[in-house]
Amino acid sequence: MNLTNLFRIAIRALYRNKMRALLTMLGIIIGVASVIAMLAIGEGSKRSITEEMSSMGSNLVMIMPDFQSRGGVSLGASNSMVLKYSDVTAIRNEAASISLVSPSVNSSGQAIYGNQNTLTSIYGISEEYLEIRKLTIETGRIFNETEVRSMAKVCLLGQTVVENLFGEDSDPVGATIRIKNLPFEVIGVLEDKGESGMGQDQDDLILAPYTTVQRRLAAIDYINGIYCSAVSEGKSSSAIDEVTEILRRTHKIKEVEESDFRVMSQSELIESVSTVTNIMKYLLGAIAGISLLVGGIGIMNIMFVSVTERTREIGLRMSIGGRGKDILRQFLVESMLLSLTGGIFGILSGYLIAKIAGTLMNTSTYITSQSVILAFAVCFVIGVFFGWYPAKKASNLNPIDALRYE
């Protein structure tokens, strides 16, 4: 029996039980749609986070204090005092692979203007920070070196702080706000950055000279971190090695001791985030894939019912010359037809679900060709795997017994 006839018989057999075939395919449709949608949401989140981190500069290098002290014994928050401005100077003067360096001193507090106030984060930085972090000034200017040295009370505002204190479409340049009861003149406003891929508002911040934040707001003599820009993306690895060597020497760390700081590049962070998001994506896909297994069991169950109902038909076909392998192929084609048809509708449903979910959750989704091919291949395997045993049972029926079956 040729393949065309087998498909014609299979379609006719399924059409006779339209509702049963539809309900059987529903398990496959739900399973494939779930896998496609979960993988699309996971891949979209991964790409969104990666693109956002890349927009900060792939040659970004960050130095942070290591809260794990030497020997692995935790020293708690006091260990954050290890970075000093002298480290910034040493990196700027000695690291050939570093082009820009900025200290970072972090604080938080209430910003007040008139009868409006907002709780926000304040970052003490140098003028090089904006270029390192790819930030752009919308109106106004950045503070200069003289203002940094004199601990001038000047600042730049993010868009969220502007809206909270001055209202939408306002230009606060020249206004004076109070931060922890100290007056600060607004000399600039940053362009809108929006939310990060992790839901953090990137515009809810105030930038001020690091000396001002360090001495006047935080009252400390150390810095919380150092941000650098490598000469190029290809120089990131050598920049990390140079910075590590310089800081180990300036911190007088012995060769056998662990560093009291961490040096990370943006490319390393992107790679780490990609690894985590990949694990989450495939975990979601695997969980959704369980419904595919349930759909496959549903196909096997229906094929067993079909074999039982058509026992006399099988006996009649065999009595007029039908071979066992023809019967086997007939039921296998029916099983595969159920599975692949369900797979096609599942892929279309998964695409729609992914788009709707992306809109509702305000996140991007991305359907890869690999996920579609994988889903379709799994449907084919399910059709063969779960349809083979019922088909084999049908092909092994004794024609005489089958003809006598009531």
N, C-alpha and C positions, 0 to 999 in steps of 0.2 A: 504493500500500500504506500503510495507516494505521500510526500509531506503536505501537499495541497489538500488532498482528501482527508488527511488526519486533522488539519486545521478546520476544514469544513464540518466534519463530524463533531469536533470539540466545540465549535461555536454553536452548532445546532443543539448539542446536549446542554450547554450552559444557558442557552436562550430559553429552553423548556423550563428551567428553574431560575428565572431572572432574579427574584427576590433573594433566594438562597445564595446565588452567585454574588449578588451585590453585598449581602451581609458578610460573606466570606472575604471578599475583597476589602471590606471596610477595615478589617484588622490590619491588612498590609498597608492600606492608605494612611491610617493613623500612625502606624509605625514609621513609614518612610517620611511622612510629613514632620513627625516629631524629630527625627534624626536630622533632616535637612534644616529645619528651623533652629534647632539647638546649635548645630555647627555654624550656621549663618550668623547667629547672634554672638557666639563665641569668637568667630573670626572677625566680625565687625568691631567688637570691643578691642580685640588685640590690635587691629590695624589703627583704630582711633587713638589708642594709648601710645602706640609706637610712633605714629605721625606727630602727635603732640610733643612727645619727648624729643623727637628729631628736630622739631621746629625751634627748640631751645638751643640747638647747636650740637652737631655730632662730635665736635671737638671740645666739648665742655669737660672739665676735670674738676672734681670736688674733693676737698679735704675736710674731714670731720673728725672730732675727737672720738677715740675708741673707748667705750664705757667698760670694756673688758681690759683690766690692767694687765701688766706683765705677769706671767705665771698663771693667767686664767682666773685670778681672784678679782671679783667685781669690786670696784671702789665707789660705785654709785655715781651720783651727779657731780661730785667734786672732781671727778676725772675729766670733766669738760673744760677745766681751766688750763689744759695743756697747750692750747694754741695761743700764741701771742702775735702782736703786730710785727715783731722781729722776724717771725717765720715768713710773713708776707714779703718783707724786705729781702730776705735771703732767697726766696723763690724768684722774685723779680730780678735780682742781680745775677743769679747763678744758673737758672734753668734756661738753657738755650732753646728748648722745645716749647717754652711757654711764651705767649705774646702779650697776654693781659692777665692781671691779677687784681682781685678785690677781696678785702676782708668782709665778713658778715657778722653783725651783732644783732641778735634777735630779741625782741621784746613785744609786749602786748599792753594795751591800755585803752582807756576811754578817750576818744577824740570828741571835742565839743566845739560847736559853732552856734552862737546865739542860744536858742532854746532846743537845739537839736544835738543829739549825741549818738555815738556808735562805738561798739567795742570792736577793735580791729588789731591787726598785727603790724608792728613797726619793725622795719629792717634798716639797720645801719650799714651803709655800704660806701664805696668810693665811686667816683665818676665813671670808672671803667666797667662797673657792674652791668649797666644797661646794654653795652655792646656784647658782653659775655653772655647774658641771658636773652639776647635778642628782644629787648623791650624798646618800645618806641614812644617818644613824647608827642602827645597830640597838640598841647598848647603849653607855652612857657619854655622853661629851660632846665638843664641839670645844674646842680651846684658845682662850683669850681674848687680848685685846690686850696685857694685862700680861705674859702668858707669851711672846708674840711679841717684845715689846720686851726682855725679860730673857734671851732665848735659852734658854728653859726646855727641858729634855730630856724632853719629853712627846711622845706619838705616838698615831696611830690606825692600826689594822691592817685590811687586807683579809681576806676570809674564807679565802683560800688560805694566807696567812701564819699565820693562827690555827690552821688544821688542821695545817700543817707543824710548828709549834712546840708547840702545846698539845693537838692531837688534835681530833677532831670533837665538836661539841656542847659546847665549852668556852667559858667566859666569862673572858677574860684581863684584864679591867679591874682595875687595881690592881697587876698583876704588873709586874716589871721585866725588860726584855730588854736585850741588849747589841747595839749596832750600831757596828761598827768600834771595838770595845773601849770604847765610851761607854755608860753605863747610861741607858736611856730608860724612863720610866713609861708604861704603856699606859693611856690615859684614855678610849679609845673603840674600838668595832668597827664597820666599815662594813657595810651590807647587801650581800647577794650580788648581783653584777651578771652573772656568767657570762662566757662567751667572747664576744668581738666577732665580727662577721661575717667578719673576716679571720683568725679562729682565735687571737686574742690573749687571754690570761687577764686580765680586767679586775680581778680580785680579788687578784692577786699584787703588792701594793704596800703601802708604809707612808707615811703622811702625817705631817709634822712642821712646826713653825713654820719659815718660810723663813729667818729669821735663824739658827736653830740649824743647819740644813743648810748654809747659806751659809758660816757662820763656823767651826762646830765639825767638820763632816763634810767639806765640799768645800774649805774654806779659800780662798774666792774673794771678790772684792768686786763681782762683777757678777751678773746674773740670766740664766737661760736662756730665759725667755719671759714673756709677760704674757697673762693670760686676762681677758677683759672680758665683760660682759653688756650688750647694747644695751637701751634703754628698752623697745623692742618690736621684733618681727620686721621691721616696715615701716621702722624706723629704722636697720637694719643698714648700709645703704649710706651714709647720712649719718654714722653712727658711724665707718665706715672712713675717710671723707674727713676728719673731724675729727681722728682719731687720727694719720693720715698727716701732716696739717698741723702738729700739735703736735710730733710726734717729729722731723720735718724741721727745725723751728725749734730745738728743744732740742739736736739733734745738729749744728746749724750747717751744714746741707747746702745748698749753693748750688743755684739754680734749674736750672742745666744739668747737675747731678750726679745720679746715681742714688741712691736710698735705700739705706741699709745695713741695712734691716729689711724684713720682709714683714708685711702686714696681711691677714688672711683671715677671712672670715665663714663660719659653719657652712653657710649656704645655698650659698655658692660651692663649698665642699668637696663638698656633696651633689650639686651640679650636675656637678662634675668627675668624681666617682665614677660617677654615672649615665651620663655620656658614655662612660667607659671600659668599664663593664659592658655597655652597649648594644652597643659595638663587639665585645666578646667574645661576647656572646649571638648576634649576627647572624653572626659568623664561625663559631661552632659550628654554627649552623643551616645556613649555606652549605655547610660540609664535609659535614654529614649529608645535605644536598640532593643531593649527587653520586649517592647511592644511588638517589634518585628518577629521575635520568637513566638510570641502569643499568636500572632497572625499566621505564622507557619503551622503551628499546631492546629489552628482552625482549618487550614487547607487540608491537612492530613485527615482530620475528622470528617470533613465533607466528602473527601474522596473515598473514604471507607463507606460512608453512607451511599455514595453513588455506585460503588462496586456492588454493594448488597442489593440496591434497587434494580440494577441492570444485569443481574446474574443470568436471567433467561436470555437477554440480548447477547451477552458474552458467549453463552452456550450455542446460540444460533449462529453467530459469526464463526465460531470455531468448527461447527458442524459442516459449514459450507466451504471450508478450506482456510479459514483464518488461522494464522499461526500465533503461538504464544507471544512472540516478540512484537507482532502487530498490535495485539491487545495492550501489551506493555507500553508501546509508543503512544497508543491512543490516549491512555489515561495520564501518561506523563505530559503529553501536549496540553491536555485539559488543565492539569495542575500548573504548568508553566504559564499558560494563558491567563489563568486567574491571578497568579503572582505578578506577572509583568504588567498586566493591565492595571492592577492595583498600584504597582510601582509608578507608572506614568502619572496616574491621578494623584498619588502621594507626593511626587516631586512638584507638581503644579500647586497642590495645597500647601506644601512646605514653603514654597516661594511666597505665596500670599500671606501665610501666617508670619513669616519672617518680616515681611514689609510692614504688616499691621503692628506686630510687636515692637519693631524699631520705631514706628511713629508714636505709639503709646508710651514707650519708655524713653523717648527722645534720645535714642542712640542709633548708631549706624549698624547696618547688617550687610554681610557680604557672602554670597553663595559661590563657592568655588566649584570649578568643573570636577575636581577630584571627589567632592562630596556627592555630586549627582551620579558620577560613574560608579562610586562605591555603593550607593543606595540601589542603583539598577543591578549591579553585579550581585548584591546580596539577595535581591528579589529573584534573580535567576537561580541562584544556589538554593534558595528556599523552595522554589517551585520544583526543582529536581530532587532535593533531599527529602522533603516532606511528601512529595507525590510518588516517589519510587516504591516505597513499601506497599501502599494500596494497589499501585499498578502491577507490582510483582505478584501480589496475591491474586489479582484478577487474571493474570496470564497463566497462573498455575492451576486454575479451576479445571476440573474434569468436565468435558463437554456434556456427557450423559447426565452427570449430577446437576450441572447448570441448567439443562433443559427441563429437568424434573422439578427445579426449585419453584416453590410457590411464594 
